[in-house]
């Protein structure tokens, strides 16, 4: 393999360019963020099985930089939970997550979601220690460090990830301390390799961690004014792909040009 | 699009500010560094102000000042915490041994939670999952065995500098290639993630700002 790389250094770059060019074929289906519906089966099943008036603890800690990727899925999932008559208790363990939780709650309040459906537990400082406090509050029925959490059984833990304190931290700190509470997560695709083992081992009951999974979930959910069923428009996807291809292509061509110039410089006169 | 803006005049103003900030940041890629530098200062200032507000309104006042004011003797742990904060603030004028106490407690507690959680929540369950075992379906059994083999090869790949024969050397080489493939896959997800963010910004500019998209 090393010989092949040495003899044809352009091959891999050409393959990369070809793959990117294939993504630009003028078929709108290729630009649709959608996948097999079964990618979201786990999440759909769990949401459907929730009894009415369930209390769902939403650990809302996405990252400002990657929230755009999961935002349509998060909004559709929250809307779906409200459609299933669940109550959402928002808690954030990071300042970024708190800012985004405030924005999303404000959006739902503007959309006239009943105030008793949205519970604000607030920002709990302490990173991993905060999750332990939450676990104690839920397991032992109250903790002075966590105010605002209703004193009643929680049906589901939904973790919106992306920040340092995300689904992995919840699995490590929360799951061993609270028995019988399922954890599900929505996270950006960059966290998929980290979270897949937890899904396989059953520590996470369901995970939506790629645009494909998110699109599959949005297709399975009932349309709602609160959700964001459509996802990004094809024109924006096309322009984004063009920009990405241009940047990558420019970098590759510059690199190849530099390699050719240096190889000619080494040739004997 | 982002859905965070309404139809009021103040929302329209917010859209314009957000659009201009987006253009300034994208302009940084094309070499416009001065405006990009100002946008970084703006972000740092806003973040600092927000963090101060969050600390005061959601941590210091409700979790420290109010409980102490309501029942000064009933929360000894808060008094101890306050004392540690005072020691941290006075570190430049205190002996190093005394000044190191709050930091040591913070680091020790953080390490204890992180390490304990990693062992109980990650290491042990993942080790158990990496053991090959017969599954109800043949494909699942093969996948389980494959996962165990990959785990073993990658672990062997970390054998640096220890004496090894041809077989172990080949296994270590294979383990390193598998690890590289894993890192390549992760970088692919990173690229995908950033591409989606770029698309979202373009959708915001074309839809929320210019109104070209429904």
Interface residues (C-beta under 8 A of the other chain):
Chain A: X65 X66 X68 X69 X71 X75 X95 X98 X99 X103 X107 X110 X122 X123 X125 X127 X128 X129 X132 X144 X145 X147 X168 X169 X171 X172 X173 X175 X176 X188 X189 X190 X192 X193 X197 X200 X201 X203 X210 X211 X228 X232 X233 X235 X236 X237 X239 X240 X241 X243 X244
Chain B: X2 X3 X4 X6 X50 X51 X54 X58 X59 X62 X63 X67 X109 X110 X113 X114 X117 X118 X120 X121 X122 X125 X126 X128 X129 X182 X185 X186 X189 X190 X192 X193 X195 X196 X197 X198 X199 X200 X201 X202 X203 X206 X207 X212 X213 X214
